[in-house]
Amino acid sequence: MNEVIVNNEFFQLLLQHQGPLHAYVLSLVGNTTDARDLLQDINQCLLEKRDTFTTDSNFLAWSRKVAFYKIQSYWRDKHRNRLLFDDELLNSMSETIDSLPDLYNEQIEALKSCINHLPADKQTMMQQRYGQFMPLKQIADYWGKSEKAISVMLLRIRLRLQDCIQKTLSARPRI
């Protein structure tokens, strides 16, 4: 039996799928500013339509369908005088994206795993900079190092994580 989802569950799903939904919008719009603005409109529309989502549905598929119609309108409005993307091309692009494995989630999982393999002090430093948004000066004071040294350490950690993510993703079997 189809059951309408309650607000708290809906908000959790909406938050959980923001990354993949943003990636979908960006891939069809191609402009980060427009994609961010459009995602806000899409989120508003999803909130307005939340009563139509049922618990036995795939949230990402449902939200992408809503996004698709918003993106269609975006292209029509943006290029009213000259049509750059017709509906057939937009449909084709959307179907291609939907058929790809969810690379975004795979990357996030690989990043989490790679961070867990870092030494504790490197994890703390990454958390300070990118989780707590601490300024380099404050991090340098905490560790008793210069800002330049912290900057170089953070760069090396990011490169290490990037390499780990690439190795993790390339080691996974593809369907």
Steps between C-alpha positions, in 0.01 A plus 500: 500500500633844409552714804566871496830582663505716815674838496804401708575200278452714190745765623755231580468358148523846348819578692649158428450543124615862459842401364377262230213735412738794466730292281203407280390863464854621435554236234190618310552873555880526483525822703566475874322823591191416297505142632513623860212743440301236317560248778341744744194522274494122468523455877209740545299305243588169668383639833174611343452157341613295802148365552523323163813304598431157645725286717522220245646736237861577409558852633791582268310387190192695608699816578691474171170483311382819674840657430482398136182702446651801677813470283284480187331825602838654577627434147178625343507820705872560465503467124151598400624663179751233408458142603829339602368177650188345363293261710634194318861587580414582861314168534796314355745670736276431799461131409876466460560650844233278657656189346848570640598352835468749782862613489439782747405261782790272412739795523358608837532145637857477369583837659361387837703181483816684400460754781463213748836367383678829574697532823297660780694829491433538125130426554489765772671754276256429215207531741631830630542649153208352306257396771535792740630748237778613730738761354852381418641729770290333769594151379868601487480627858330178613773282345788737578596534134508779243202573276714403199583163659130432572406603146757258356384222735136551397600491134684171552202354687263604220730347238524181707120486527458564129739216419326269748157581355619432145656169602190400696265579211718335237521180711122463511343273242285679243174354379 
